[in-house]
Amino acid sequence: MRGNEIRQGNKLVGVQKLHTLMQSTREMPVQTAKLLQGAVEATMTNNGPIFVGRVYGSCIYRIGCGSIYEEFALKFATADERNKFANRFEAACREIGLAVHQSY
């Protein structure tokens, strides 16, 4: 029972990190952040994967929640900002138990 409580605690911490990340990203409109947060939470509920990809030669980061066909294409001011967001996003998703696939 204790192991299950720890996993649930880790998921809550991961969800909180994800929420904080979405709120702190300047380039992401509030509506996009809310939609992405909802899509990640729905994917978590359905035990689906997260598909991600950094578009080389640009500042775009793609995220597909449960499917590669419906994606969020986020554009950042610099590749460094994109990479910082991507690393934190992927770590938070793994922390809540989602499989993250580099696919784009």
Summary of the structure (lengths in Angstrom):
residues: 104
radius of gyration: 13.5
end to end distance: 38.6
largest distance: 47.9
contacts: 298
relative contact order: 0.21
helix: 54%
strand: 18%
